[in-house]
Amino acid sequence: MSVQVPHPFPYQGSKRNIAHHILPYLPTDIDRLIEPFCGSAAISIAAAACGFAGKFALNDINSALMSLWVEILERPAQLTKEYERLWYEQQTDRKEYFSRVRAEFNATHEPHHLLYLLARIVKGSVRYSSDGQFNQAPDNRRSGMKPETMRRQILGVSELLADRTSLSAMDFRESIMTATTTDVVYLDPPYQGVSFARDHRYYRGLSYNELVDVLALMNLRGISYLVSYDGRTGEKHHGQSLPSDLELRHLEIYAGKSSQATFLGKHSETVESLYLSPALVNRLESGRSDSAVLAGGIQGRLHG
């Protein structure tokens, strides 16, 4: 049986396409799944669709993004109406209209404006200026997700998460302070080397040492967590591996062919790292039979 997984908007670094590789490393006894860098919340949505966890906690330091999540979960019908209005209004001059909505969003941070912008930019590749202004250009070949499709995606996500999800817009350290040993934390922090560039791919950067310090504290507290962080394309490595003294289990997940390499006439494959905490490994090994059955069943079941 396949599971249809709704996704209301594309987002830089989303794990939507590899969620089926990550979910088998979630234990079967999760009280709450916490995403401190939620973005498009691809893992939480997939986990909810497949019956993982009783509760979810989504957090992102980008307060405008979290305001959009509030609308998705609490006022989905109104949000879809606002998006539909914008989508139809753009038809006379999509390029000029995008620029106008982007300027309005930077001034007001209205959630429906952000949803429209995310639907129109190239591959969900968000960019911010040094002063925090949304400055990515549109993909003028496309109009963005059609209103009826957007309505289905938003209502689908709201149905999955609305009554059992807490939302916050705070520093990731604060968002995991309440994590207990029955929870699981999935961290998908900004990739190294892209957070502090002139054209920011992420709302706020995160240093390697900051992340390592927090992971060490989580180990001391016995918190179960997974981290998607570095990776490689062919023989080229992206970022520094997490240190061995954290005693993490390092896995590699095939993420498909590199679109950039294909454009250049090469055929390199992209591989992403997934790290499992000692506490999580212990939980998985203690319930090995259940996890093995679940891992076998989840492969190929998720469809967007």
Protein Blocks (a to p, Z undefined) as FASTA:
>chain_A
ZZddddfbdcehiaklmmmmmmmmpcfkbfbdcdfblmnommmmmmmmnopajbdcdddf
blmlmmmmmmmmmmmmlmmmmmmmmmmmmmmommlmmmmmmmmmmmnopaklmmmmmmmm
ghhiacddfkopafbdcdfkbgbjafklmmmmmmmmmmmmmmmcccddddfklmmmmpcf
kbccddddddehilmgmbdcbfbdcdfklmmmmmmmmmmnopacdddfbdcehjbcgdja
ddfklopacddddebjafklmmnopacdcdddddddfklmmmmmmmmmmmmmmmmmmgop
acZZ
